[in-house]
Amino acid sequence: MNKQKINTFETAIFANGCFWCTEAVFQRLKGVKEVVSGFIGGTIKNPAYREITTGRTGHAEAIKISFDPTQISFDELLEIFFSTHDPTTLNRQGYDVGTQYRSEIFYTTEQQREAAKKFIILLEKEKVFKSPIVTAVSEAKPFYIAEEEHQNYYNENKTQRYCQVIINPKIDKLNKYYSNKLNTIKT
């Protein structure tokens, strides 16, 4: 009898600014099966990007990550989450301003909630950031997938100015500090 390894994937949902940036970072990691850009945490069903950009729906631009915890842990995802955006600015990441760009972890299990809270406490205790962390930790709500043109954005638009100026430095940082966690296949 041939025994096959059965992968049990878990889900993590992070909001940490523009989903084009966060998608590009997390889809390069070993153990990440899929990264989907979308919206979460708002007041209307099935919002469109044009509605999100107004900031009136309450949704955050976010990514939904499907990952293999035997290859990359939720704590490792948290470390990369906190090191690739500024968790100390309320409703802002760089030039992107509004509640849709907030820093928030949407936990899918009680273990994720506890891990996120502990991680934030550790970062504060160690004074990793000069200002207090404003990242919210909230229970996952319905996640709405963004339009097709927002999926795999960086990989399909690397020559675009936004990608070169805003996303490339995040990828460079990932390559420098987390090279041991990267896929060998270039995306």
LOFI-366667 format. One record per residue (C-alpha): residue number from 1; residue in one letter; x, y, z. Coordinates in steps of 0.2 Angstrom, whole numbers, plus 5000, padded with zeros to 4 digits. Example, Ala and Ser with C-alpha at 12.3 -4.5 7.8 and 13.67 -1.06 7.14 Angstrom:
<nodes>
+-----+---------+------+------+------+
: num : residuo :   xx :   yy :   zz :
+-----+---------+------+------+------+
:   1 :       A : 5062 : 4978 : 5039 :
:   2 :       S : 5068 : 4995 : 5036 :
+-----+---------+------+------+------+
</nodes>
This chain:
<nodes>
+-----+---------+------+------+------+
: num : residuo :   xx :   yy :   zz :
+-----+---------+------+------+------+
:   1 :       M : 5000 : 5000 : 5000 :
:   2 :       N : 5007 : 5017 : 4995 :
:   3 :       K : 5006 : 5030 : 5009 :
:   4 :       Q : 5005 : 5048 : 5003 :
:   5 :       K : 5009 : 5063 : 5014 :
:   6 :       I : 4992 : 5072 : 5016 :
:   7 :       N : 4995 : 5091 : 5018 :
:   8 :       T : 4984 : 5100 : 5030 :
:   9 :       F : 4984 : 5118 : 5025 :
:  10 :       E : 4979 : 5132 : 5037 :
:  11 :       T : 4973 : 5150 : 5033 :
:  12 :       A : 4980 : 5166 : 5039 :
:  13 :       I : 4973 : 5183 : 5035 :
:  14 :       F : 4983 : 5199 : 5036 :
:  15 :       A : 4979 : 5217 : 5033 :
:  16 :       N : 4995 : 5227 : 5032 :
:  17 :       G : 4993 : 5241 : 5019 :
:  18 :       C : 4991 : 5239 : 5000 :
:  19 :       F : 4987 : 5221 : 4996 :
:  20 :       W : 4998 : 5222 : 4980 :
:  21 :       C : 5013 : 5223 : 4992 :
:  22 :       T : 5008 : 5210 : 5005 :
:  23 :       E : 5004 : 5198 : 4992 :
:  24 :       A : 5021 : 5199 : 4983 :
:  25 :       V : 5030 : 5196 : 5000 :
:  26 :       F : 5020 : 5181 : 5006 :
:  27 :       Q : 5019 : 5172 : 4989 :
:  28 :       R : 5038 : 5170 : 4989 :
:  29 :       L : 5038 : 5160 : 5005 :
:  30 :       K : 5041 : 5141 : 5007 :
:  31 :       G : 5026 : 5132 : 5013 :
:  32 :       V : 5014 : 5145 : 5007 :
:  33 :       K : 5002 : 5137 : 4994 :
:  34 :       E : 4992 : 5152 : 4989 :
:  35 :       V : 4990 : 5170 : 4993 :
:  36 :       V : 4973 : 5179 : 4988 :
:  37 :       S : 4971 : 5198 : 4988 :
:  38 :       G : 4954 : 5204 : 4995 :
:  39 :       F : 4944 : 5214 : 5008 :
:  40 :       I : 4939 : 5210 : 5026 :
:  41 :       G : 4931 : 5218 : 5041 :
:  42 :       G : 4918 : 5229 : 5033 :
:  43 :       T : 4900 : 5233 : 5033 :
:  44 :       I : 4894 : 5228 : 5016 :
:  45 :       K : 4894 : 5211 : 5006 :
:  46 :       N : 4904 : 5209 : 4991 :
:  47 :       P : 4912 : 5226 : 4990 :
:  48 :       A : 4921 : 5232 : 4974 :
:  49 :       Y : 4939 : 5239 : 4975 :
:  50 :       R : 4932 : 5256 : 4970 :
:  51 :       E : 4921 : 5256 : 4985 :
:  52 :       I : 4935 : 5251 : 4997 :
:  53 :       T : 4946 : 5265 : 4991 :
:  54 :       T : 4933 : 5277 : 4998 :
:  55 :       G : 4936 : 5271 : 5015 :
:  56 :       R : 4918 : 5271 : 5019 :
:  57 :       T : 4914 : 5252 : 5019 :
:  58 :       G : 4926 : 5248 : 5034 :
:  59 :       H : 4935 : 5235 : 5024 :
:  60 :       A : 4954 : 5233 : 5025 :
:  61 :       E : 4964 : 5228 : 5010 :
:  62 :       A : 4970 : 5211 : 5015 :
:  63 :       I : 4978 : 5194 : 5010 :
:  64 :       K : 4972 : 5177 : 5013 :
:  65 :       I : 4986 : 5165 : 5015 :
:  66 :       S : 4985 : 5146 : 5013 :
:  67 :       F : 5000 : 5138 : 5021 :
:  68 :       D : 5008 : 5122 : 5027 :
:  69 :       P : 5012 : 5123 : 5045 :
:  70 :       T : 5025 : 5109 : 5043 :
:  71 :       Q : 5035 : 5120 : 5032 :
:  72 :       I : 5031 : 5138 : 5039 :
:  73 :       S : 5023 : 5142 : 5056 :
:  74 :       F : 5011 : 5155 : 5060 :
:  75 :       D : 5024 : 5163 : 5071 :
:  76 :       E : 5036 : 5164 : 5056 :
:  77 :       L : 5022 : 5172 : 5046 :
:  78 :       L : 5019 : 5184 : 5060 :
:  79 :       E : 5037 : 5189 : 5060 :
:  80 :       I : 5037 : 5193 : 5042 :
:  81 :       F : 5021 : 5202 : 5043 :
:  82 :       F : 5028 : 5214 : 5057 :
:  83 :       S : 5045 : 5216 : 5048 :
:  84 :       T : 5038 : 5221 : 5031 :
:  85 :       H : 5026 : 5235 : 5036 :
:  86 :       D : 5025 : 5249 : 5049 :
:  87 :       P : 5013 : 5242 : 5063 :
:  88 :       T : 5014 : 5259 : 5072 :
:  89 :       T : 5005 : 5270 : 5060 :
:  90 :       L : 4986 : 5270 : 5062 :
:  91 :       N : 4977 : 5268 : 5045 :
:  92 :       R : 4992 : 5272 : 5035 :
:  93 :       Q : 5006 : 5263 : 5026 :
:  94 :       G : 5018 : 5275 : 5017 :
:  95 :       Y : 5008 : 5286 : 5005 :
:  96 :       D : 4992 : 5275 : 5007 :
:  97 :       V : 4981 : 5283 : 5020 :
:  98 :       G : 4964 : 5277 : 5026 :
:  99 :       T : 4956 : 5263 : 5036 :
: 100 :       Q : 4957 : 5252 : 5021 :
: 101 :       Y : 4976 : 5252 : 5024 :
: 102 :       R : 4976 : 5248 : 5043 :
: 103 :       S : 4987 : 5235 : 5051 :
: 104 :       E : 4976 : 5220 : 5057 :
: 105 :       I : 4978 : 5202 : 5060 :
: 106 :       F : 4961 : 5192 : 5057 :
: 107 :       Y : 4963 : 5176 : 5067 :
: 108 :       T : 4955 : 5160 : 5061 :
: 109 :       T : 4959 : 5150 : 5076 :
: 110 :       E : 4960 : 5153 : 5095 :
: 111 :       Q : 4979 : 5148 : 5094 :
: 112 :       Q : 4982 : 5161 : 5081 :
: 113 :       R : 4974 : 5174 : 5092 :
: 114 :       E : 4985 : 5169 : 5106 :
: 115 :       A : 5000 : 5169 : 5096 :
: 116 :       A : 4997 : 5186 : 5088 :
: 117 :       K : 4994 : 5194 : 5105 :
: 118 :       K : 5010 : 5186 : 5112 :
: 119 :       F : 5020 : 5192 : 5097 :
: 120 :       I : 5014 : 5210 : 5099 :
: 121 :       I : 5018 : 5209 : 5118 :
: 122 :       L : 5035 : 5203 : 5114 :
: 123 :       L : 5039 : 5216 : 5101 :
: 124 :       E : 5033 : 5230 : 5113 :
: 125 :       K : 5043 : 5223 : 5128 :
: 126 :       E : 5059 : 5222 : 5117 :
: 127 :       K : 5055 : 5240 : 5110 :
: 128 :       V : 5057 : 5234 : 5092 :
: 129 :       F : 5048 : 5249 : 5086 :
: 130 :       K : 5050 : 5267 : 5092 :
: 131 :       S : 5031 : 5270 : 5093 :
: 132 :       P : 5018 : 5259 : 5100 :
: 133 :       I : 5011 : 5245 : 5089 :
: 134 :       V : 4993 : 5249 : 5083 :
: 135 :       T : 4990 : 5232 : 5075 :
: 136 :       A : 4972 : 5226 : 5079 :
: 137 :       V : 4969 : 5207 : 5082 :
: 138 :       S : 4952 : 5202 : 5077 :
: 139 :       E : 4942 : 5187 : 5073 :
: 140 :       A : 4941 : 5183 : 5055 :
: 141 :       K : 4925 : 5189 : 5046 :
: 142 :       P : 4919 : 5186 : 5028 :
: 143 :       F : 4934 : 5188 : 5016 :
: 144 :       Y : 4929 : 5195 : 4999 :
: 145 :       I : 4941 : 5191 : 4984 :
: 146 :       A : 4947 : 5206 : 4975 :
: 147 :       E : 4944 : 5208 : 4956 :
: 148 :       E : 4956 : 5198 : 4945 :
: 149 :       E : 4967 : 5213 : 4940 :
: 150 :       H : 4972 : 5214 : 4959 :
: 151 :       Q : 4978 : 5195 : 4960 :
: 152 :       N : 4996 : 5192 : 4957 :
: 153 :       Y : 4999 : 5210 : 4954 :
: 154 :       Y : 5017 : 5213 : 4957 :
: 155 :       N : 5022 : 5197 : 4947 :
: 156 :       E : 5013 : 5204 : 4932 :
: 157 :       N : 5017 : 5222 : 4934 :
: 158 :       K : 5035 : 5223 : 4940 :
: 159 :       T : 5040 : 5237 : 4928 :
: 160 :       Q : 5026 : 5248 : 4934 :
: 161 :       R : 5033 : 5263 : 4944 :
: 162 :       Y : 5023 : 5258 : 4960 :
: 163 :       C : 5030 : 5241 : 4960 :
: 164 :       Q : 5048 : 5247 : 4958 :
: 165 :       V : 5047 : 5261 : 4971 :
: 166 :       I : 5035 : 5253 : 4984 :
: 167 :       I : 5036 : 5234 : 4982 :
: 168 :       N : 5054 : 5231 : 4977 :
: 169 :       P : 5061 : 5237 : 4993 :
: 170 :       K : 5050 : 5225 : 5003 :
: 171 :       I : 5055 : 5211 : 4991 :
: 172 :       D : 5074 : 5216 : 4994 :
: 173 :       K : 5071 : 5216 : 5013 :
: 174 :       L : 5063 : 5199 : 5012 :
: 175 :       N : 5078 : 5192 : 5001 :
: 176 :       K : 5091 : 5199 : 5013 :
: 177 :       Y : 5083 : 5194 : 5030 :
: 178 :       Y : 5073 : 5179 : 5026 :
: 179 :       S : 5082 : 5170 : 5011 :
: 180 :       N : 5081 : 5154 : 5021 :
: 181 :       K : 5062 : 5155 : 5020 :
: 182 :       L : 5060 : 5158 : 5002 :
: 183 :       N : 5054 : 5147 : 4988 :
: 184 :       T : 5068 : 5141 : 4976 :
: 185 :       I : 5056 : 5144 : 4962 :
: 186 :       K : 5056 : 5162 : 4957 :
: 187 :       T : 5038 : 5170 : 4956 :
+-----+---------+------+------+------+
</nodes>
